[in-house]
Amino acid sequence: MSLTSAKPLRTAIVGTGNIARQHAESLQRLTEETGGVELVAAADTDPDRLAGFTSEFSIAGYADTHALLAAEHVDLVHICTPPGAHTSVALAVLEAGGHVVLEKPATLTLAEFDRLAEAEGATGRYVATVSQHRFGSGVQRLRGLLESGAAGRPLLALCDTTWYRDQAYFDVEWRGRWDTEGGGPTMGHGIHQMDTVLSVLGPWTSVSAVARRQARVTDTEDVSLAHVAFENGAVASVVNSVVSPREESYLRFDFEYATVEVRHLYGYTDTDWTVTAAPGYEEQVKAAWTAGPADVRSEHLAQFRAIAAALHEGEAPPVTTTDARRTLQLVAGVYASAFGRTPIAPADLGPGSPHYALMQGDGPVW
Ligand SMILES: NC(=O)c1ccc[n+]([C@@H]2O[C@H](COP(=O)([O-])OP(=O)(O)OC[C@H]3O[C@@H](n4cnc5c(N)ncnc54)[C@H](O)[C@@H]3O)[C@@H](O)[C@H]2O)c1
C-alpha cells in the first residue's frame, strides 16, 4: 500500500536528549519520503531541553507525558527517556490508546517487560523496540542467505561490542547503575549486536558467562563474556566491553559453506560486509548474497520505515515484544550465569528467578 494515500500517524517523542534528535530527524525524513508520519509534539521533564528541541523541530512541547496525552491526539509515541522511565511512560501511552516505539533497552527487567506485553495485549496497541541494526541491507542479505540454504547450516557466530567509555561518561546520573540503567555494556551497548545475532540465529537455549569490573568505577560490569547455544545447533561467543580503546562492533557468522563478517561502530553500510565462500561454493553463495536488498544503512530511519508501514497495514510493527523479550532474556541470562557461576537456560529465568525482578538478581558477585 502506498503510504501517501494513508492518514499520517500523529507522532510524539517523550524525552528530548541525545537520541531523540535521531528520532526527530528520521521521522521528518520519513514524512518527506512517504507522508506516513507527522511529528507533532514532544515532552520532557527538563524545560530547557524541551524548549530547545521543540523550537528546533517546530512542534508543541509539554512538561510531561500526561500533559502531552491530555492535550494531543497521538497515534504513536517514541520513548527516548532513560531506561528507568520507559515502562511507566509506555503504560501511560498504551492506556491512552497510542502505539509505542521504545528505545533500547526496552525495560529494566523481565518483570517490567511482561507488564508491558500484558498491557499491549489488553489495549490492542503495539510496542516496538528500537534495534536499528536489524534493518540494514547487510543483515537482510544475511537472513536471505541463511533462508536460501546456499551457505548451509549456521555453525558459529562471534559477536564483539568492544567500545570505549571513559570515567566521565558515567557522571551522567542514570548511567552505570542497576536501578536506572539495568546493567553495564551487556544491557546498554552490546544488546544491539546480541539482538542482531538473535534475529538471525533464532531462539537461544543456554548461556555461560563471566562479568567483570575491569577498569571503571561503576555499580555494573564494564566487561562481559558469554558462550551462547541456539536451538538450531549454532553456538556463539559474545564479548561486551566499554574499556576497549580501539573500538569496534564486529559480527562473524560461519556457515558450512561461507563466512559472513561485518566491522563497524555505530552503524553499517553494505561496504562494511565481507563474504568468503568455502572452496567450490563461490558461485552459489555470491548469487544468494547479491539477490538480497542493497544500500540500506543500519539506522533508525530504516526501522521507522518498517514500523510505519506495519502500523498502516494494521500489523504488529518490528521489533515485536516477542523478539525484544528474547534479547532481554539473554541479557538476564548473562547476569544469572555470571553471578551464579552456572549455565542458564531460558526456563531458569521465570518469575521464580531473582533475575526476573532485577537484572542483577541477588548479585552482583564480582
Ligand atoms: N538505539 C541507539 O542506538 C541508542 C543510542 C543512544 C541511546 N539510546 C537509548 O535512548 C534512551 C535515552 O538515551 P539518551 O542518551 O538520549 O539520554 P539523555 O539523558 O540524553 O536524554 C533523556 C531525556 O529524557 C528526559 N526524561 C527523563 N525522564 C523523563 C520522563 N519521565 N518524562 C519525560 N522526559 C524524561 C531527560 O530530561 C532527558 O532530556 C536510553 O534508553 C538509551 O539507552 C539508544
The ligand as a MOL file (V3000), in Angstrom:
LIG
                    3D

  0  0  0     0  0            999 V3000
M  V30 BEGIN CTAB
M  V30 COUNTS 44 48 0 0 0
M  V30 BEGIN ATOM
M  V30 1 N 19.3840 2.9950 19.6580 0
M  V30 2 C 20.5380 3.5800 19.9290 0
M  V30 3 O 21.4990 3.4800 19.1680 0
M  V30 4 C 20.6770 4.4010 21.1710 0
M  V30 5 C 21.7730 5.2620 21.3310 0
M  V30 6 C 21.8550 6.0470 22.4840 0
M  V30 7 C 20.8890 5.9390 23.4820 0
M  V30 8 N 19.8530 5.0540 23.3120 0 CHG=1
M  V30 9 C 18.8160 4.8950 24.3500 0
M  V30 10 O 17.9660 6.0470 24.3270 0
M  V30 11 C 17.4940 6.3250 25.6430 0
M  V30 12 C 17.8370 7.7700 26.0040 0
M  V30 13 O 19.2560 7.9350 25.9720 0
M  V30 14 P 19.8960 9.3950 25.7710 0
M  V30 15 O 21.3630 9.1950 25.6950 0
M  V30 16 O 19.1920 10.1370 24.7110 0 CHG=-1
M  V30 17 O 19.5390 10.0310 27.2140 0
M  V30 18 P 19.5890 11.5570 27.6460 0
M  V30 19 O 19.8850 11.5550 29.1200 0
M  V30 20 O 20.4590 12.3550 26.7250 0
M  V30 21 O 18.0810 12.0700 27.4050 0
M  V30 22 C 16.9860 11.5920 28.1390 0
M  V30 23 C 15.9530 12.7260 28.2530 0
M  V30 24 O 14.7800 12.2010 28.8780 0
M  V30 25 C 14.2810 13.1870 29.7980 0
M  V30 26 N 13.4500 12.4870 30.7780 0
M  V30 27 C 13.8600 11.7230 31.8310 0
M  V30 28 N 12.7860 11.2020 32.4560 0
M  V30 29 C 11.6920 11.6390 31.8110 0
M  V30 30 C 10.3040 11.4240 31.9790 0
M  V30 31 N 9.8220 10.6340 32.9520 0
M  V30 32 N 9.4410 12.0450 31.1360 0
M  V30 33 C 9.9090 12.8520 30.1430 0
M  V30 34 N 11.2280 13.1000 29.9270 0
M  V30 35 C 12.1020 12.4820 30.7480 0
M  V30 36 C 15.5240 13.8530 30.3420 0
M  V30 37 O 15.2330 15.1350 30.8910 0
M  V30 38 C 16.4060 13.9250 29.0820 0
M  V30 39 O 16.2100 15.1270 28.3740 0
M  V30 40 C 18.1170 5.2680 26.5500 0
M  V30 41 O 17.2290 4.2010 26.7280 0
M  V30 42 C 19.3460 4.8270 25.7730 0
M  V30 43 O 19.7640 3.5160 26.0810 0
M  V30 44 C 19.7340 4.3070 22.1870 0
M  V30 END ATOM
M  V30 BEGIN BOND
M  V30 1 1 1 2
M  V30 2 2 2 3
M  V30 3 1 2 4
M  V30 4 1 4 5
M  V30 5 2 4 44
M  V30 6 2 5 6
M  V30 7 1 6 7
M  V30 8 2 7 8
M  V30 9 1 8 9
M  V30 10 1 8 44
M  V30 11 1 9 10
M  V30 12 1 9 42
M  V30 13 1 10 11
M  V30 14 1 11 12
M  V30 15 1 11 40
M  V30 16 1 12 13
M  V30 17 1 13 14
M  V30 18 2 14 15
M  V30 19 1 14 16
M  V30 20 1 14 17
M  V30 21 1 17 18
M  V30 22 2 18 19
M  V30 23 1 18 20
M  V30 24 1 18 21
M  V30 25 1 21 22
M  V30 26 1 22 23
M  V30 27 1 23 24
M  V30 28 1 23 38
M  V30 29 1 24 25
M  V30 30 1 25 26
M  V30 31 1 25 36
M  V30 32 1 26 27
M  V30 33 1 26 35
M  V30 34 2 27 28
M  V30 35 1 28 29
M  V30 36 1 29 30
M  V30 37 2 29 35
M  V30 38 1 30 31
M  V30 39 2 30 32
M  V30 40 1 32 33
M  V30 41 2 33 34
M  V30 42 1 34 35
M  V30 43 1 36 37
M  V30 44 1 36 38
M  V30 45 1 38 39
M  V30 46 1 40 41
M  V30 47 1 40 42
M  V30 48 1 42 43
M  V30 END BOND
M  V30 END CTAB
M  END
